[in-house]
Amino acid sequence: MGGRVGGITSKYYWETRGIKVSGGQQVKAGTILTRKGDQWKPGLNVLGRNSLTAAIEGEVYFTRKKNSYKRVITLINIKPLALQSTAAKQAK
């Protein structure tokens, strides 16, 4: 009896890497946003270094800025739901 039980083989592991959410999508706390990607950096309300996860419940949005080496990086941020609901109440 050998081999793997369940899971994914290393041959197809690259298919699981990358960004998992899009801009404007609602996420819950603990949702995985990216896996094994160094091209995205954590922004507001995002935890992690290599695999990024949501720290709070809210809406995903992306921003771009230059780092200290003048290279453009993409930040993943989350707008809290509390801010969205108060903005909706003020608009009415």
N, CA, C and O atoms as CSV, one atom per row, in Angstrom:
chain,resi,resn,atom,element,x,y,z
A,1,MET,N,N,0.844,-1.182,0.000
A,1,MET,CA,C,0.000,0.000,0.000
A,1,MET,C,C,0.880,1.233,0.000
A,1,MET,O,O,1.529,1.533,1.002
A,2,GLY,N,N,0.909,1.925,-1.073
A,2,GLY,CA,C,1.726,3.125,-1.121
A,2,GLY,C,C,0.997,4.213,-1.879
A,2,GLY,O,O,-0.136,4.032,-2.327
A,3,GLY,N,N,1.655,5.325,-2.014
A,3,GLY,CA,C,1.072,6.430,-2.769
A,3,GLY,C,C,0.254,7.352,-1.892
A,3,GLY,O,O,0.173,7.186,-0.675
A,4,ARG,N,N,-0.338,8.310,-2.533
A,4,ARG,CA,C,-1.112,9.307,-1.805
A,4,ARG,C,C,-2.566,8.885,-1.692
A,4,ARG,O,O,-3.110,8.205,-2.562
A,5,VAL,N,N,-3.167,9.301,-0.614
A,5,VAL,CA,C,-4.597,9.096,-0.437
A,5,VAL,C,C,-5.223,10.478,-0.466
A,5,VAL,O,O,-4.995,11.275,0.444
A,6,GLY,N,N,-6.003,10.778,-1.488
A,6,GLY,CA,C,-6.591,12.101,-1.618
A,6,GLY,C,C,-5.537,13.125,-1.990
A,6,GLY,O,O,-4.411,12.761,-2.329
A,7,GLY,N,N,-5.880,14.370,-1.933
A,7,GLY,CA,C,-4.920,15.431,-2.228
A,7,GLY,C,C,-4.625,15.564,-3.712
A,7,GLY,O,O,-5.427,15.152,-4.550
A,8,ILE,N,N,-3.490,16.132,-4.032
A,8,ILE,CA,C,-3.111,16.378,-5.418
A,8,ILE,C,C,-1.630,16.048,-5.576
A,8,ILE,O,O,-0.835,16.297,-4.670
A,9,THR,N,N,-1.269,15.498,-6.703
A,9,THR,CA,C,0.131,15.150,-6.929
A,9,THR,C,C,0.934,16.403,-7.229
A,9,THR,O,O,0.380,17.433,-7.613
A,10,SER,N,N,2.238,16.306,-7.051
A,10,SER,CA,C,3.093,17.466,-7.283
A,10,SER,C,C,3.091,17.868,-8.751
A,10,SER,O,O,3.410,19.011,-9.078
A,11,LYS,N,N,2.737,16.946,-9.635
A,11,LYS,CA,C,2.706,17.247,-11.065
A,11,LYS,C,C,1.666,18.318,-11.370
A,11,LYS,O,O,1.880,19.156,-12.246
A,12,TYR,N,N,0.553,18.299,-10.663
A,12,TYR,CA,C,-0.540,19.248,-10.924
A,12,TYR,C,C,-0.650,20.325,-9.848
A,12,TYR,O,O,-1.632,21.068,-9.830
A,13,TYR,N,N,0.335,20.429,-8.950
A,13,TYR,CA,C,0.262,21.410,-7.873
A,13,TYR,C,C,0.249,22.836,-8.395
A,13,TYR,O,O,-0.372,23.703,-7.780
A,14,TRP,N,N,0.917,23.108,-9.517
A,14,TRP,CA,C,0.985,24.470,-10.051
A,14,TRP,C,C,-0.398,24.989,-10.417
A,14,TRP,O,O,-0.599,26.202,-10.473
A,15,GLU,N,N,-1.351,24.106,-10.666
A,15,GLU,CA,C,-2.700,24.540,-11.011
A,15,GLU,C,C,-3.436,25.141,-9.819
A,15,GLU,O,O,-4.400,25.883,-10.004
A,16,THR,N,N,-2.999,24.832,-8.597
A,16,THR,CA,C,-3.675,25.341,-7.412
A,16,THR,C,C,-3.137,26.695,-6.982
A,16,THR,O,O,-3.721,27.341,-6.112
A,17,ARG,N,N,-2.024,27.141,-7.582
A,17,ARG,CA,C,-1.404,28.402,-7.181
A,17,ARG,C,C,-2.061,29.578,-7.895
A,17,ARG,O,O,-2.700,29.405,-8.933
A,18,GLY,N,N,-1.898,30.777,-7.332
A,18,GLY,CA,C,-2.376,31.992,-7.982
A,18,GLY,C,C,-3.451,32.693,-7.184
A,18,GLY,O,O,-3.666,32.402,-6.007
A,19,ILE,N,N,-4.123,33.624,-7.842
A,19,ILE,CA,C,-5.135,34.436,-7.189
A,19,ILE,C,C,-6.458,33.694,-7.175
A,19,ILE,O,O,-6.824,33.055,-8.162
A,20,LYS,N,N,-7.174,33.773,-6.069
A,20,LYS,CA,C,-8.404,33.012,-5.889
A,20,LYS,C,C,-9.662,33.877,-5.902
A,20,LYS,O,O,-10.767,33.343,-5.995
A,21,VAL,N,N,-9.521,35.195,-5.812
A,21,VAL,CA,C,-10.684,36.091,-5.781
A,21,VAL,C,C,-10.477,37.209,-6.785
A,21,VAL,O,O,-9.362,37.452,-7.245
A,22,SER,N,N,-11.567,37.884,-7.119
A,22,SER,CA,C,-11.473,39.018,-8.036
A,22,SER,C,C,-11.916,40.284,-7.319
A,22,SER,O,O,-12.487,40.217,-6.231
A,23,GLY,N,N,-11.659,41.422,-7.918
A,23,GLY,CA,C,-12.029,42.697,-7.331
A,23,GLY,C,C,-13.537,42.850,-7.256
A,23,GLY,O,O,-14.253,42.485,-8.188
A,24,GLY,N,N,-14.018,43.392,-6.142
A,24,GLY,CA,C,-15.444,43.592,-5.944
A,24,GLY,C,C,-16.152,42.391,-5.340
A,24,GLY,O,O,-17.350,42.458,-5.066
A,25,GLN,N,N,-15.448,41.314,-5.132
A,25,GLN,CA,C,-16.041,40.096,-4.582
A,25,GLN,C,C,-16.129,40.189,-3.069
A,25,GLN,O,O,-15.210,40.694,-2.424
A,26,GLN,N,N,-17.229,39.706,-2.494
A,26,GLN,CA,C,-17.413,39.678,-1.048
A,26,GLN,C,C,-16.715,38.445,-0.485
A,26,GLN,O,O,-16.881,37.349,-1.019
A,27,VAL,N,N,-15.937,38.608,0.585
A,27,VAL,CA,C,-15.234,37.490,1.220
A,27,VAL,C,C,-15.497,37.503,2.719
A,27,VAL,O,O,-15.810,38.541,3.303
A,28,LYS,N,N,-15.363,36.333,3.327
A,28,LYS,CA,C,-15.477,36.208,4.776
A,28,LYS,C,C,-14.079,36.178,5.385
A,28,LYS,O,O,-13.092,35.974,4.678
A,29,ALA,N,N,-14.000,36.379,6.675
A,29,ALA,CA,C,-12.710,36.326,7.371
A,29,ALA,C,C,-12.122,34.928,7.246
A,29,ALA,O,O,-12.827,33.938,7.440
A,30,GLY,N,N,-10.845,34.844,6.925
A,30,GLY,CA,C,-10.176,33.558,6.783
A,30,GLY,C,C,-10.162,33.015,5.368
A,30,GLY,O,O,-9.572,31.962,5.122
A,31,THR,N,N,-10.798,33.706,4.428
A,31,THR,CA,C,-10.827,33.257,3.042
A,31,THR,C,C,-9.442,33.396,2.416
A,31,THR,O,O,-8.775,34.415,2.599
A,32,ILE,N,N,-9.012,32.385,1.684
A,32,ILE,CA,C,-7.722,32.440,1.004
A,32,ILE,C,C,-7.855,33.323,-0.235
A,32,ILE,O,O,-8.714,33.082,-1.083
A,33,LEU,N,N,-7.007,34.341,-0.337
A,33,LEU,CA,C,-7.045,35.271,-1.468
A,33,LEU,C,C,-6.051,34.862,-2.544
A,33,LEU,O,O,-6.379,34.909,-3.729
A,34,THR,N,N,-4.840,34.460,-2.156
A,34,THR,CA,C,-3.836,33.976,-3.104
A,34,THR,C,C,-3.109,32.786,-2.485
A,34,THR,O,O,-3.104,32.609,-1.267
A,35,ARG,N,N,-2.495,31.974,-3.348
A,35,ARG,CA,C,-1.664,30.875,-2.882
A,35,ARG,C,C,-0.330,30.940,-3.598
A,35,ARG,O,O,-0.277,30.970,-4.827
A,36,LYS,N,N,0.742,30.960,-2.832
A,36,LYS,CA,C,2.098,30.881,-3.366
A,36,LYS,C,C,2.382,31.901,-4.462
A,36,LYS,O,O,2.944,31.557,-5.502
A,37,GLY,N,N,2.004,33.135,-4.236
A,37,GLY,CA,C,2.270,34.160,-5.230
A,37,GLY,C,C,3.055,35.304,-4.636
A,37,GLY,O,O,2.644,35.878,-3.628
A,38,ASP,N,N,4.185,35.651,-5.245
A,38,ASP,CA,C,4.961,36.764,-4.723
A,38,ASP,C,C,4.681,38.046,-5.484
A,38,ASP,O,O,5.307,39.071,-5.213
A,39,GLN,N,N,3.747,38.011,-6.439
A,39,GLN,CA,C,3.455,39.234,-7.189
A,39,GLN,C,C,2.364,40.069,-6.532
A,39,GLN,O,O,2.123,41.200,-6.954
A,40,TRP,N,N,1.694,39.535,-5.502
A,40,TRP,CA,C,0.692,40.284,-4.756
A,40,TRP,C,C,1.182,40.467,-3.333
A,40,TRP,O,O,1.764,39.556,-2.744
A,41,LYS,N,N,0.942,41.650,-2.784
A,41,LYS,CA,C,1.379,41.962,-1.425
A,41,LYS,C,C,0.156,42.246,-0.561
A,41,LYS,O,O,-0.872,42.686,-1.077
A,42,PRO,N,N,0.249,42.000,0.754
A,42,PRO,CA,C,-0.892,42.269,1.630
A,42,PRO,C,C,-1.098,43.763,1.836
A,42,PRO,O,O,-0.146,44.508,2.071
A,43,GLY,N,N,-2.337,44.186,1.745
A,43,GLY,CA,C,-2.697,45.578,1.981
A,43,GLY,C,C,-3.516,45.678,3.257
A,43,GLY,O,O,-3.209,45.020,4.251
A,44,LEU,N,N,-4.558,46.500,3.230
A,44,LEU,CA,C,-5.407,46.702,4.391
A,44,LEU,C,C,-6.235,45.460,4.672
A,44,LEU,O,O,-6.840,44.893,3.761
A,45,ASN,N,N,-6.265,45.038,5.923
A,45,ASN,CA,C,-7.086,43.924,6.406
A,45,ASN,C,C,-6.763,42.597,5.730
A,45,ASN,O,O,-7.644,41.752,5.569
A,46,VAL,N,N,-5.504,42.409,5.333
A,46,VAL,CA,C,-5.050,41.160,4.715
A,46,VAL,C,C,-3.845,40.645,5.500
A,46,VAL,O,O,-2.959,41.414,5.872
A,47,LEU,N,N,-3.822,39.327,5.747
A,47,LEU,CA,C,-2.741,38.700,6.511
A,47,LEU,C,C,-1.923,37.778,5.621
A,47,LEU,O,O,-2.428,37.248,4.632
A,48,GLY,N,N,-0.664,37.590,5.976
A,48,GLY,CA,C,0.183,36.622,5.297
A,48,GLY,C,C,1.294,37.274,4.504
A,48,GLY,O,O,1.350,38.494,4.352
A,49,ARG,N,N,2.187,36.418,3.998
A,49,ARG,CA,C,3.291,36.869,3.161
A,49,ARG,C,C,3.228,36.224,1.793
A,49,ARG,O,O,3.192,36.911,0.772
A,50,ASN,N,N,3.215,34.913,1.776
A,50,ASN,CA,C,3.228,34.173,0.525
A,50,ASN,C,C,1.817,33.768,0.112
A,50,ASN,O,O,1.430,33.956,-1.041
A,51,SER,N,N,1.052,33.216,1.042
A,51,SER,CA,C,-0.357,32.902,0.829
A,51,SER,C,C,-1.158,33.923,1.624
A,51,SER,O,O,-1.055,33.964,2.850
A,52,LEU,N,N,-1.942,34.736,0.960
A,52,LEU,CA,C,-2.663,35.819,1.618
A,52,LEU,C,C,-4.072,35.383,1.996
A,52,LEU,O,O,-4.744,34.701,1.222
A,53,THR,N,N,-4.523,35.778,3.192
A,53,THR,CA,C,-5.871,35.468,3.660
A,53,THR,C,C,-6.553,36.734,4.149
A,53,THR,O,O,-5.894,37.710,4.509
A,54,ALA,N,N,-7.879,36.709,4.156
A,54,ALA,CA,C,-8.668,37.857,4.603
A,54,ALA,C,C,-8.706,37.887,6.123
A,54,ALA,O,O,-8.945,36.865,6.765
A,55,ALA,N,N,-8.469,39.062,6.696
A,55,ALA,CA,C,-8.508,39.210,8.144
A,55,ALA,C,C,-9.923,39.518,8.627
A,55,ALA,O,O,-10.280,39.171,9.753
A,56,ILE,N,N,-10.735,40.170,7.784
A,56,ILE,CA,C,-12.099,40.535,8.155
A,56,ILE,C,C,-13.040,40.242,6.991
A,56,ILE,O,O,-12.601,39.916,5.888
A,57,GLU,N,N,-14.324,40.361,7.253
A,57,GLU,CA,C,-15.336,40.176,6.218
A,57,GLU,C,C,-15.507,41.493,5.468
A,57,GLU,O,O,-15.600,42.553,6.088
A,58,GLY,N,N,-15.548,41.432,4.146
A,58,GLY,CA,C,-15.701,42.651,3.366
A,58,GLY,C,C,-15.547,42.426,1.879
A,58,GLY,O,O,-15.671,41.305,1.387
A,59,GLU,N,N,-15.272,43.517,1.166
A,59,GLU,CA,C,-15.162,43.501,-0.289
A,59,GLU,C,C,-13.706,43.671,-0.709
A,59,GLU,O,O,-12.993,44.518,-0.172
A,60,VAL,N,N,-13.270,42.862,-1.669
A,60,VAL,CA,C,-11.884,42.883,-2.138
A,60,VAL,C,C,-11.692,43.999,-3.166
A,60,VAL,O,O,-12.528,44.194,-4.049
A,61,TYR,N,N,-10.584,44.725,-3.039
A,61,TYR,CA,C,-10.189,45.680,-4.075
A,61,TYR,C,C,-8.671,45.720,-4.169
A,61,TYR,O,O,-7.970,45.417,-3.204
A,62,PHE,N,N,-8.179,46.093,-5.328
A,62,PHE,CA,C,-6.749,46.088,-5.613
A,62,PHE,C,C,-6.246,47.508,-5.792
A,62,PHE,O,O,-6.952,48.362,-6.327
A,63,THR,N,N,-5.023,47.758,-5.342
A,63,THR,CA,C,-4.355,49.037,-5.588
A,63,THR,C,C,-2.941,48.754,-6.065
A,63,THR,O,O,-2.385,47.686,-5.808
A,64,ARG,N,N,-2.372,49.721,-6.760
A,64,ARG,CA,C,-0.991,49.591,-7.233
A,64,ARG,C,C,-0.191,50.767,-6.712
A,64,ARG,O,O,-0.694,51.889,-6.652
A,65,LYS,N,N,1.055,50.516,-6.334
A,65,LYS,CA,C,1.942,51.585,-5.879
A,65,LYS,C,C,3.380,51.178,-6.143
A,65,LYS,O,O,3.671,50.017,-6.431
A,66,LYS,N,N,4.262,52.138,-6.043
A,66,LYS,CA,C,5.682,51.861,-6.232
A,66,LYS,C,C,6.312,51.571,-4.880
A,66,LYS,O,O,6.020,52.246,-3.894
A,67,ASN,N,N,7.174,50.567,-4.838
A,67,ASN,CA,C,7.870,50.246,-3.597
A,67,ASN,C,C,9.152,51.070,-3.500
A,67,ASN,O,O,9.372,51.976,-4.304
A,68,SER,N,N,9.983,50.762,-2.531
A,68,SER,CA,C,11.190,51.562,-2.313
A,68,SER,C,C,12.195,51.427,-3.452
A,68,SER,O,O,13.091,52.260,-3.589
A,69,TYR,N,N,12.054,50.395,-4.259
A,69,TYR,CA,C,12.940,50.209,-5.408
A,69,TYR,C,C,12.331,50.756,-6.703
A,69,TYR,O,O,12.841,50.496,-7.792
A,70,LYS,N,N,11.239,51.512,-6.575
A,70,LYS,CA,C,10.521,52.130,-7.693
A,70,LYS,C,C,9.947,51.099,-8.661
A,70,LYS,O,O,9.819,51.346,-9.860
A,71,ARG,N,N,9.612,49.957,-8.112
A,71,ARG,CA,C,8.961,48.912,-8.885
A,71,ARG,C,C,7.488,48.881,-8.515
A,71,ARG,O,O,7.151,48.978,-7.335
A,72,VAL,N,N,6.605,48.748,-9.492
A,72,VAL,CA,C,5.166,48.759,-9.227
A,72,VAL,C,C,4.736,47.411,-8.655
A,72,VAL,O,O,5.022,46.357,-9.223
A,73,ILE,N,N,4.036,47.468,-7.508
A,73,ILE,CA,C,3.527,46.257,-6.879
A,73,ILE,C,C,2.006,46.362,-6.761
A,73,ILE,O,O,1.456,47.462,-6.738
A,74,THR,N,N,1.336,45.221,-6.686
A,74,THR,CA,C,-0.114,45.176,-6.532
A,74,THR,C,C,-0.446,44.773,-5.101
A,74,THR,O,O,0.026,43.750,-4.606
A,75,LEU,N,N,-1.261,45.587,-4.448
A,75,LEU,CA,C,-1.700,45.313,-3.079
A,75,LEU,C,C,-3.134,44.808,-3.112
A,75,LEU,O,O,-3.966,45.325,-3.858
A,76,ILE,N,N,-3.418,43.803,-2.307
A,76,ILE,CA,C,-4.782,43.310,-2.143
A,76,ILE,C,C,-5.310,43.868,-0.835
A,76,ILE,O,O,-4.691,43.699,0.216
A,77,ASN,N,N,-6.464,44.540,-0.901
A,77,ASN,CA,C,-7.064,45.173,0.269
A,77,ASN,C,C,-8.488,44.664,0.446
A,77,ASN,O,O,-9.082,44.116,-0.482
A,78,ILE,N,N,-9.026,44.851,1.644
A,78,ILE,CA,C,-10.418,44.498,1.913
A,78,ILE,C,C,-11.094,45.679,2.581
A,78,ILE,O,O,-10.637,46.192,3.603
A,79,LYS,N,N,-12.208,46.101,1.970
A,79,LYS,CA,C,-13.025,47.169,2.535
A,79,LYS,C,C,-14.030,46.525,3.481
A,79,LYS,O,O,-14.807,45.678,3.042
A,80,PRO,N,N,-14.050,46.894,4.776
A,80,PRO,CA,C,-14.949,46.248,5.738
A,80,PRO,C,C,-16.418,46.446,5.379
A,80,PRO,O,O,-16.792,47.459,4.788
A,81,LEU,N,N,-17.246,45.465,5.744
A,81,LEU,CA,C,-18.681,45.555,5.484
A,81,LEU,C,C,-19.324,46.664,6.294
A,81,LEU,O,O,-20.308,47.255,5.850
A,82,ALA,N,N,-18.793,46.961,7.471
A,82,ALA,CA,C,-19.355,48.017,8.311
A,82,ALA,C,C,-19.290,49.362,7.594
A,82,ALA,O,O,-20.230,50.151,7.684
A,83,LEU,N,N,-18.195,49.636,6.885
A,83,LEU,CA,C,-18.069,50.880,6.140
A,83,LEU,C,C,-19.031,50.918,4.962
A,83,LEU,O,O,-19.568,51.976,4.635
A,84,GLN,N,N,-19.250,49.789,4.330
A,84,GLN,CA,C,-20.154,49.726,3.182
A,84,GLN,C,C,-21.588,49.974,3.605
A,84,GLN,O,O,-22.319,50.672,2.902
A,85,SER,N,N,-22.020,49.413,4.752
A,85,SER,CA,C,-23.395,49.580,5.188
A,85,SER,C,C,-23.671,51.019,5.635
A,85,SER,O,O,-24.767,51.526,5.396
A,86,THR,N,N,-22.703,51.693,6.279
A,86,THR,CA,C,-22.917,53.089,6.678
A,86,THR,C,C,-22.943,54.000,5.464
A,86,THR,O,O,-23.686,54.981,5.452
A,87,ALA,N,N,-22.140,53.698,4.433
A,87,ALA,CA,C,-22.156,54.505,3.217
A,87,ALA,C,C,-23.489,54.352,2.489
A,87,ALA,O,O,-23.992,55.312,1.905
A,88,ALA,N,N,-24.054,53.165,2.522
A,88,ALA,CA,C,-25.347,52.924,1.871
A,88,ALA,C,C,-26.465,53.668,2.609
A,88,ALA,O,O,-27.389,54.184,1.980
A,89,LYS,N,N,-26.381,53.722,3.940
A,89,LYS,CA,C,-27.402,54.422,4.727
A,89,LYS,C,C,-27.332,55.926,4.463
A,89,LYS,O,O,-28.369,56.585,4.381
A,90,GLN,N,N,-26.121,56.476,4.329
A,90,GLN,CA,C,-25.966,57.895,4.087
A,90,GLN,C,C,-26.448,58.294,2.697
A,90,GLN,O,O,-26.894,59.422,2.492
A,91,ALA,N,N,-26.361,57.376,1.751
A,91,ALA,CA,C,-26.789,57.667,0.380
A,91,ALA,C,C,-28.302,57.750,0.265
A,91,ALA,O,O,-28.821,58.406,-0.637
A,92,LYS,N,N,-29.023,57.078,1.186
A,92,LYS,CA,C,-30.501,57.057,1.115
A,92,LYS,C,C,-31.111,58.287,1.636
A,92,LYS,O,O,-32.335,58.414,1.642
